[in-house]
Amino acid sequence: EHAPPGPRPTGRLLTLRRLTSVREAVLSRPTFFEHFDGVVVDWRYLHEKEAGVLRAEAAWIGRQGLRVVADLSSGLNLYPGLRLVENDPAEHAASVTIIESIVTKLAVIGGRDLLLSLHRAPENNYSAEETSASFERTLRRLADIAETQGVAVHLRSGLGKSPYPPRQLAELVARVGRPNLKIAPMLAPWLAEQHRGAEATPPLAGDAEFLLVAGPRYDIAGECYDLHAPLAAASDAERKQAERWLAAARGHTVVLDAVLDGPDDEYREARALRQG
């Protein structure tokens, strides 16, 4: 007997890390729209393609009603990639130019959200105060660039990228003072703090729209070294904690932020989200 499909989920994004075509990636997952309504693509997907190629793919993306978010985080590392601090004016200007082109190309394919992170501080000849002030100036400038394209900027944390706690990120966003700049909390650092027995700040903060979902991974000494482990493989205690915050995140856009090996892992992660 024919059974009509249920409504598509909303606010569920799959991160695609190895990508040549959004269309091909989605079509290779026949049940994609049973679990997700959008994708997060690495910035290189946009950086390496001409605008004409993106316009051709944008037509298919638009017909599917597929949400596309770009993530700059993998490129923001001070050196040899992109930088947000002005300790090297030429390299900083080149980085801003590349990021501006990413924002423009994101708008071409109908994307309205950009994820980014900070990066480590310069090792010498640039003080902590100069670094902090430079981060704020650059974030203000990037938010203004994104605003011209109708793009919102979401700031995420990460290991080795300061500031780390969500509270400090929220304070930084408040100092920048741009309405289209928001914090994108990660679930994994909060779970890691809970694992250590510390009193951790809950991952939902301020006017956050995204919640980046993955689990922490620990070394033999019990120290967290990875924030992109599959949530489906987390301990029972961490799964229960995650379920609490996934329930509290109703209305937020949830991003599968784990590094997954293939469609089977994607399916397990999607099930973990539904159970939360």
Buried (B, 14 or more C-beta within 10 A) or exposed (E): EEEEEEEEBEBBBBBBEEBEBBBEBBEEBEEBBEBBBBBBBBBBBBBEBEBEEBEEBBEBBEEBEBBBBBBBBBBBBBEEBBBBBBBBEEBBEEBBEBBBBBBBBBBBBBBBBBBBBBBBBBEEEBEEEBBBBBBBBBBBBBBEBBBEBEBBBBBBBBBEBBBBBBBBBBBBBEEBEBEBBBBBBBBBBBBBBBBEEEEBBEBBBBEBBBBBBBBBBBEEEEEBEBBBBBBBBBEEEBBEBBBEBBEBBEEBBBBBBBBBEEEEBBBBBBEBBEEB
